Amino acid sequence: MKSSVKLVLDAKRVAHEINEDLSDIAAEATAEVFASDLQEGADVPRQPTKKTRSTSATT
């Protein structure tokens, strides 16, 4: 039982770390696009497009 709990806790920790890393990468990419827009002399930096999620209702 202890090993199962430890495995779950380790998996949650790793998932959290991966999520933080992905957030950092996304922030860096956004900053690069913003800086690129400023260098190109854009009056207004482009707005990021939002991804729509498809929802499936199960009844």
N, CA, C and O of each residue as an XYZ file, in Angstrom:
236
protein
N       0.829     -1.191      0.000
C       0.000      0.000      0.000
C       0.872      1.252      0.000
O       0.572      2.212     -0.710
N       1.946      1.254      0.787
C       2.816      2.426      0.840
C       3.423      2.733     -0.514
O       3.509      3.896     -0.907
N       3.847      1.697     -1.237
C       4.479      1.936     -2.539
C       3.478      2.513     -3.535
O       3.854      3.319     -4.387
N       2.213      2.117     -3.443
C       1.191      2.656     -4.333
C       0.958      4.142     -4.061
O       0.832      4.940     -4.990
N       0.902      4.498     -2.798
C       0.710      5.898     -2.426
C       1.905      6.724     -2.865
O       1.745      7.825     -3.391
N       3.107      6.193     -2.650
C       4.315      6.902     -3.062
C       4.340      7.076     -4.575
O       4.721      8.138     -5.066
N       3.942      6.060     -5.312
C       3.906      6.143     -6.766
C       2.941      7.224     -7.233
O       3.254      7.983     -8.150
N       1.779      7.296     -6.613
C       0.791      8.316     -6.968
C       1.322      9.708     -6.648
O       1.181     10.625     -7.457
N       1.923      9.872     -5.490
C       2.467     11.177     -5.113
C       3.598     11.596     -6.042
O       3.691     12.763     -6.422
N       4.456     10.651     -6.409
C       5.537     10.955     -7.353
C       4.982     11.343     -8.717
O       5.485     12.270     -9.351
N       3.962     10.650     -9.167
C       3.352     10.967    -10.462
C       2.727     12.365    -10.442
O       2.848     13.118    -11.408
N       2.065     12.703     -9.346
C       1.477     14.043     -9.230
C       2.558     15.115     -9.217
O       2.394     16.170     -9.830
N       3.656     14.854     -8.527
C       4.763     15.818     -8.467
C       5.363     16.027     -9.849
O       5.607     17.161    -10.261
N       5.597     14.944    -10.559
C       6.176     15.042    -11.900
C       5.225     15.774    -12.839
O       5.660     16.610    -13.632
N       3.942     15.470    -12.757
C       2.957     16.147    -13.603
C       2.947     17.643    -13.313
O       2.836     18.451    -14.235
N       3.060     18.013    -12.059
C       3.089     19.427    -11.684
C       4.333     20.109    -12.249
O       4.254     21.227    -12.759
N       5.478     19.439    -12.157
C       6.719     20.000    -12.693
C       6.641     20.178    -14.210
O       7.101     21.185    -14.749
N       6.058     19.197    -14.888
C       5.910     19.296    -16.342
C       4.990     20.458    -16.697
O       5.263     21.202    -17.639
N       3.915     20.617    -15.954
C       2.993     21.722    -16.204
C       3.696     23.062    -16.029
O       3.480     23.980    -16.820
N       4.529     23.184    -15.009
C       5.280     24.427    -14.797
C       6.240     24.678    -15.948
O       6.370     25.809    -16.416
N       6.915     23.624    -16.408
C       7.845     23.764    -17.531
C       7.120     24.213    -18.796
O       7.607     25.082    -19.519
N       5.959     23.619    -19.062
C       5.193     24.010    -20.244
C       4.714     25.458    -20.145
O       4.692     26.176    -21.144
N       4.337     25.880    -18.959
C       3.924     27.269    -18.763
C       5.087     28.217    -19.016
O       4.907     29.277    -19.615
N       6.278     27.841    -18.563
C       7.469     28.654    -18.803
C       7.771     28.760    -20.295
O       8.084     29.840    -20.796
N       7.676     27.634    -21.002
C       7.945     27.629    -22.436
C       6.932     28.504    -23.171
O       7.301     29.261    -24.069
N       5.666     28.404    -22.795
C       4.632     29.217    -23.436
C       4.875     30.702    -23.178
O       4.684     31.521    -24.077
N       5.289     31.056    -21.976
C       5.565     32.456    -21.652
C       6.755     32.971    -22.456
O       6.737     34.104    -22.938
N       7.784     32.147    -22.602
C       8.949     32.552    -23.385
C       8.577     32.748    -24.856
O       9.015     33.710    -25.487
N       7.775     31.842    -25.396
C       7.358     31.960    -26.791
C       6.525     33.214    -27.000
O       6.687     33.906    -28.005
N       5.644     33.511    -26.068
C       4.819     34.718    -26.168
C       5.697     35.962    -26.121
O       5.477     36.910    -26.876
N       6.679     35.962    -25.248
C       7.589     37.108    -25.146
C       8.387     37.282    -26.432
O       8.622     38.410    -26.865
N       8.807     36.177    -27.049
C       9.552     36.267    -28.303
C       8.695     36.836    -29.426
O       9.170     37.651    -30.217
N       7.444     36.415    -29.502
C       6.539     36.936    -30.531
C       6.301     38.419    -30.299
O       6.302     39.207    -31.244
N       6.098     38.798    -29.055
C       5.871     40.196    -28.722
C       7.085     41.037    -29.106
O       6.937     42.103    -29.705
N       8.282     40.565    -28.764
C       9.510     41.287    -29.101
C       9.681     41.376    -30.615
O      10.113     42.407    -31.131
N       9.351     40.317    -31.318
C       9.454     40.308    -32.778
C       8.511     41.341    -33.384
O       8.878     42.053    -34.320
N       7.305     41.418    -32.852
C       6.337     42.416    -33.343
C       6.858     43.827    -33.112
O       6.701     44.696    -33.969
N       7.475     44.058    -31.962
C       8.003     45.387    -31.676
C       9.158     45.741    -32.618
O       9.276     46.888    -33.050
N       9.999     44.772    -32.931
C      11.126     45.008    -33.830
C      10.649     45.293    -35.251
O      11.276     46.064    -35.978
N       9.543     44.674    -35.642
C       9.005     44.892    -36.982
C       8.288     46.233    -37.086
O       7.887     46.642    -38.176
N       8.128     46.907    -35.975
C       7.484     48.211    -35.975
C       5.964     48.156    -35.993
O       5.311     49.107    -36.421
N       5.416     47.078    -35.542
C       3.963     46.966    -35.507
C       3.405     47.965    -34.493
O       3.931     48.105    -33.388
N       2.331     48.657    -34.887
C       1.703     49.606    -33.972
C       1.089     48.880    -32.778
O       1.229     49.301    -31.629
N       0.416     47.795    -33.077
C      -0.230     47.003    -32.033
C       0.241     45.564    -32.199
O       0.023     44.965    -33.252
N       0.879     45.001    -31.186
C       1.312     43.601    -31.306
C       0.124     42.694    -31.552
O      -0.973     42.933    -31.046
N       0.353     41.654    -32.332
C      -0.750     40.734    -32.663
C      -1.284     40.062    -31.416
O      -0.554     39.807    -30.459
N      -2.551     39.787    -31.450
C      -3.203     39.131    -30.327
C      -3.137     37.629    -30.535
O      -3.340     37.155    -31.653
N      -2.859     36.873    -29.487
C      -2.826     35.417    -29.644
C      -4.226     34.885    -29.914
O      -5.213     35.406    -29.394
N      -4.298     33.862    -30.717
C      -5.593     33.252    -30.985
C      -5.885     32.242    -29.898
O      -5.000     31.513    -29.449
N      -7.120     32.208    -29.489
C      -7.519     31.266    -28.452
C      -7.990     29.988    -29.116
O      -8.741     30.015    -30.091
N      -7.543     28.883    -28.580
C      -7.974     27.597    -29.093
C      -9.326     27.267    -28.489
O      -9.545     27.437    -27.290
N     -10.221     26.798    -29.330
C     -11.519     26.389    -28.822
C     -11.469     24.907    -28.506
O     -10.878     24.114    -29.239
N     -12.081     24.564    -27.436
C     -12.128     23.160    -27.039
C     -13.472     22.593    -27.436
O     -14.522     23.190    -27.197
N     -13.413     21.436    -28.042
C     -14.669     20.787    -28.372
C     -15.154     20.049    -27.128
O     -14.390     19.360    -26.451
N     -16.414     20.210    -26.853
C     -16.982     19.532    -25.687
C     -17.929     18.459    -26.178
O     -18.670     18.651    -27.142
N     -17.892     17.368    -25.523
C     -18.807     16.286    -25.882
C     -19.633     15.952    -24.650
O     -19.114     15.582    -23.597
N     -20.904     16.095    -24.823
C     -21.816     15.812    -23.713
C     -22.159     14.328    -23.725
O     -22.539     13.768    -24.753
N     -22.020     13.725    -22.595
C     -22.403     12.316    -22.478
C     -23.587     12.230    -21.542
O     -23.551     12.722    -20.414
N     -24.609     11.612    -22.018
C     -25.799     11.459    -21.172
C     -26.201     10.025    -21.073
O     -27.182      9.703    -20.403
